């Protein structure tokens, strides 16, 4: 994987983590729902790219 791609992936992961954390601080139930959605989306993405 190229350095640019790796940097972009790390940036997106950090930004998603920050947004979910800020939402969870304001509304814990919504934060949990978003976290679950992000987790499922990540698992599906990894399964599709594994093939």
C-alpha positions as CSV (number, residue, x, y, z in Angstrom):
1,X,0.0,0.0,0.0
2,X,1.4,3.4,-0.9
3,X,2.3,6.0,1.8
4,X,-0.4,8.4,0.6
5,X,-3.1,5.7,0.8
6,X,-2.0,4.7,4.3
7,X,-2.0,8.4,5.4
8,X,-5.5,8.9,4.0
9,X,-6.9,5.8,5.7
10,X,-5.3,6.9,9.1
11,X,-6.8,10.4,8.7
12,X,-10.3,9.1,7.9
13,X,-10.1,6.7,10.9
14,X,-9.1,9.5,13.3
15,X,-11.7,11.9,12.0
16,X,-14.5,9.2,12.3
17,X,-13.3,8.5,15.9
18,X,-13.4,12.2,16.8
19,X,-16.8,12.7,15.3
20,X,-18.3,9.6,17.0
21,X,-16.7,10.7,20.3
22,X,-18.2,14.2,20.1
23,X,-21.6,12.8,19.3
24,X,-21.4,10.3,22.1
25,X,-20.6,13.0,24.6
26,X,-23.7,14.9,23.6
27,X,-26.0,11.9,23.2
28,X,-24.7,8.5,24.3
29,X,-27.4,6.5,22.6
30,X,-26.8,8.1,19.3
31,X,-23.0,7.6,19.8
32,X,-23.5,3.9,20.4
33,X,-25.7,3.6,17.3
34,X,-23.2,5.4,15.1
35,X,-20.4,3.3,16.5
36,X,-22.3,0.1,15.7
37,X,-23.0,1.3,12.2
38,X,-19.3,2.2,11.6
39,X,-18.3,-1.2,12.9
40,X,-20.7,-3.1,10.6
41,X,-19.6,-1.0,7.7
42,X,-15.9,-1.7,8.4
43,X,-16.5,-5.4,8.6
44,X,-18.5,-5.5,5.4
45,X,-15.8,-3.5,3.6
46,X,-13.1,-5.8,4.8
47,X,-15.1,-8.9,3.8
48,X,-15.7,-7.5,0.3
49,X,-12.1,-6.5,-0.2
50,X,-10.8,-9.9,1.1
51,X,-12.1,-11.6,-2.1
